[in-house]
Structures are given as C-alpha cells and as structure tokens.
Amino acid sequence: MIINTPAYTVSDNIPLDENNEEFITAPAVYEPSEDTFLMLDVLELDLEQVISTRLSKTNKVVDSTAKCGPLLVVELGSGFGILTAAISKALSNTLSSIAVGAHCIAIDMNPTACRKTIMTCKLNDVEVDVIRGDLLTWMRHPETSNVNNDSNKEVYGPIDILLFNPPYVRGPEGEQAPTPTVIDAKDKESNDRKLASIEDGAWLGGGPDGVDVLKRALHQAADLLSEYGVFYALMIDYNYNALVRDEMQARRDRADQNIYHDDFNSVELTTFGSSPANRPLICTHILSRKVPGENLSVYRIYRPIDFN
C-alpha cells in the first residue's frame, strides 16, 4: 500500500471570508515535521494489513458489527490535516485492494489549524468535516443499555481509524485553546512578539510525563473505537514508559496476579474507558525513528483481537 505525502502550504495567508480576502493569522500551527512523516510511514506499513484483517473477520464472524466501508476516520489535533488528506486518498484509491472509502473528521482546538486542514484537503480534492473542539468530547457515546434486549451483546463506538500526534513533550499541564488573533502585517516587531508568546499553546500541555493529553484521548478511545477500530498514536520513550508504569501500578493496586510486563513492545492497558475491566486496549509498537534529541515511536492501539 502506498501513501503519498499530500500537497500542503505553510503560507499564513488564509482566506477568512466569502470574498477570499486574506489576513495573516495567529496563533501558529505546528508544521509537518519528522513525527508527521513517521505517522505517514506507519500508515503505509500497517494499514493495509489491519483493513484486510477487518474485512476478513467481517465476512467470517456472524453478527459482527464491523462494516466494510466507508470507514469513519478521525484525526485529533489535525494541524495541517496531512494525515487526514493522505488516508482519505489512500482509502478511496480505486486501484487499491482496500478501497473501502472514508468519511473523515478532523478536530483541533486551534481555529487557524482548522482552516489549515480545510486548505490541505481542498488542495488534495479530499472531503473532510472539520470541528474546532477538545479531542472527542463532542462525540456522543454509544448506548450502554441492552441492544435488541440482548444483555450479552457488546456495544462499540463508531470510530474505525483514530489518528493522534499529541503534545508529547514534558511541559505545563493542560493544553490551552488558543484565541484567534489578526496580525498587523506592517508591524513586524509586534508580530514577532505576539507569535512568540502563543506559538507553543497548541502543542504543549503534556504534563510531567508528556502523556496527559494522550491519556484523555485513550479514555475516550476505549469507549468510542468500533469493534475492529484502531488508534495510531505517536509517543516518545518516556511517554510509553509512563503508560507502562501506570498500568503496572494499577494492577498492583488491584492485587492482580500478573503485575509484571515482559514484552516491552506491547502492553495491555486496563485503566481506560468508562468500564476499564471490560474495555482493555492492546498497545503495540509499530515503528520508531530517531531524530536529534528524541526517539519517536508510533503505536497501534486496539481491542484484543489478532491483526496478524
């Protein structure tokens, strides 16, 4: 499966009204970088196998809730919308064996990022619904009551593919939603001061271990992933270490017999979602890349089924 890097522009000139008048806007948007391109490489490496397995299980499992397509794809913190545009084109390529189609939703707290995502998708002839919001707080959770009076039937969420390149560096707690600001293009010195004061707002906030925002997303994903849904999340070493540490501590607190973790490339997470005991998630390492000062890794997070 080939996933090409979609066309995008880093220009700050964004049409803000129906007359296409352009303004230079702030706050800044995190530009595509090594972490973005690593996510694209992971999708190229892993996604075809995941979808093929999904299609196979859909055909074999009686009463499976998995759909063949189009798939609901959600990108959190979309920024420039690179991942959304790339995966939409890949899943809609009629020459591909997994041309199941996609309904893409992109979410970002930053209004400028929302506009950037729209621009990128337009450049690539991709349709997308863009929401200015806080992760998945806007999405309605599936009903937990009996389905067709069958108390044993599992209820899953609607998201088939979830993508997130979160704020992963250690930093202040609590990501802040930026406020749109129109910059006076004639006053460069004032511009630079304003941009410097707010440019970090959209990608800091990971907390002491850099996983505060990711943990919130994991709680939501545990409830909102579909039966064979997958969540691709980027982390650096100390993010994953913190997840493993917290999982082992939770098992110890519950007096579980298995409190040890002997496979450092995969761990079962049992503390996320509204009913964690019934909603475990497997977090499996897919691909890593070393960049100056960081070791970036992408993990596939999913319900306990075999994708191999």
Disulfide bonds with the S-S distance in Angstrom:
none
